[in-house]
Every structure is written in C-alpha cells, then in structure tokens.
Amino acid sequence: MPPTPPPEDDFARAMDLTSQGQHEEALDLLRAATQRAELRLGPDHRDTARAFHQLGMVLSLLGRLDDAADAYRRASRLWDPTDADATREHLTYALNLGDLLTRLGHLDEAEDLLRRGLARREAFYGRQHAGYAFGLEPLITLLVQRRALKEALLAADTLVANLWNNTHPRITAALALRAEILRRGGYARHPFDGLEPLPDEVFAQALTDTLRRAEALDRPDLAWRLRLDVLHAALRRPVLDLPERVPEALHDPLWALVAPLLPEDLLDDLAFDLTSQDLRLHLLREPTPEEALRLQRARDAALRALQLDATPEQPE
C-alpha cells in the first residue's frame, strides 16, 4: 500500500488550484485527503484533524462557511492535553471554529466554545503569554456583537496589556478593537491616551487599523467618531501623513466635525489657508466653559446634519 501523502502537500496543491479558479478540484483533493486519513489513521488522529482543518480553511476562503464550520468541528474534536503539539493544534482549530460561528451568528455555540478554549489556553500558556491573548480577541468580538460592552472593555484592556507586555505586533489591532468598544459604549476615555511609549510606527499603525475598523462598521456615527479620534491623536503626535492644508472650506464631513473646535475668527480668516499646525495649536488648548458648551452644541448639530445618531449604544 503506497504511503499517505503528507497533508501539507495536499494543502499546498489545493491552494494552487484555488488560486487558479479550480475550486471544486481543490475541494475534491482535500476531501479525499480526509477520507484517506480516517481510513489509515482513524478519526481521532492528529493528521486526520489537520486534514479536516485544511479542508475547512479552503471552504472558508471560498465563502462556504457552513461547510467550513462542519470541517472545523471535525478538526477540533480531538483533545489530548497530554500531548503539547496536539494541544496547540486543537486550540487553533477550536479558535477558528469559534470565530467562524460568531460570523455565522451562532453566538451561543460560539461563546461556549471560545470560553472553553480560553480556559484551556490559560491552563496551557498562562495569562501572560500571547497565546492567551489570541484566544481572548475573538471572544471580545463576540461580546461586542452581544452588546456586552462592560465585559468586552475589561477583556480588551487585558488584551492590550498582554500584547503590550509581549511587544506583539497584534497590539495595533487590539487598540483599534478597544477604540471601537469605547465609542460604542459612550465611555469618556480617549482611545489613544497613554500610548506615548509606543514607537511612532506602531502608533501610526494603530491609527491606521482604527480607520480600517471604522470603514467596516455599519454604524456611520461610530465610524465618524473613530475617525475624529484618529484625527485628534494624529494632531497630538504627528506621525501620520496629514494634508499640508485643510480641505477648502472644510466641506468634508470629517472636517465639518472638527470645525466647531476652532475659533470662528480663525475659520473666517483662514478657511482657505488652514494648516495642520493651526489645527494643533487650537485643538489642543483647553477650551473655556463657554467654548466647550458651544463645541458640544456644534458637534450635535453637525451629527444631526450628517443624519448620525449621537446616542451611545445601549447594552442588552
């Protein structure tokens, strides 16, 4: 009997076929690999679980999410805490399944799986290891979807602290996720306060990741708030490529929200010749009580003009 091809060879060939548009051929190849593994090694072997996981990855890539979830379920069935390598693989498979179930809206099943996986990650890695953070991030995403914002924010703070202490590059995505939670809940904390120790390039990437999250939101009001947060952070610490001149007459909706922060005479005199340095000078000074009231009223009016809801999201 010929030897079983390594699962990695099947997966590499399947990915090549997928990139060439031969989707069914790729899936047939991986389905055959799962059948061979089950027949030769049994349903509870590590290579069998890996073959099902690889099938699930390609199904997910092709948008066949329900079929991918079924494949991930088979992959994550094996749990052997006495085998370190098998444990790492299981934690990855279960994480991908939980994330996919969240995307499919199967929140009860996803939450049970993600919480169980997080507990196993804590036992295996410890809470200070980045491996624990990897299991925390998808759970936070689920909590946001459930509008459990208080728990989500506590978990997001833990996530940021973990990745910060590990100097892990995922810190920028974690900061963007926490920024969204802060704005969804109407919290007073500014998302980018206290980040002075971050290197400029990491800080800039955190702002960029936040803008990407804003683009993906289905809540225009949240998206504008996050963009405004990014603008304020960039003005405090000019690490992004800001335009040399503010757009003429501040017609862009984002700048329309910034305009009320500026003295009226400055807008009258410099509306067509306003620099980023002007913005820094006037945005960063402490407003008087009268200016703060005028600013709040102007912000509310700008939001209404943009048909945006200024009310924080309420948890269920």
Secondary structure by P-SEA (a helix, b strand, c coil): ccccccaaaaaaaaaaaaaacaaaaaaaaaaaaaaaaaaccccccaaaaaaaaaaaaaaaaacaaaaaaaaaaaaacccccccaaaaaaaaaaaaaaaaaaaaacaaaaaaaaaaaaaaaaaaccccccaaaaaaaaaaaaaaaaacaaaaaaaaaaaaaaaaaaacccaaaaaaaaaaaaaaaaccccccccccccccaaaaaaaaaaaaaaaaacccaaaaaaaaaaaaaaaaaccccccccccccccccaaaaaacccccaaaaacccccccaaaaaacccccccaaaaaaaaaaaaaaaaaacccccccccc
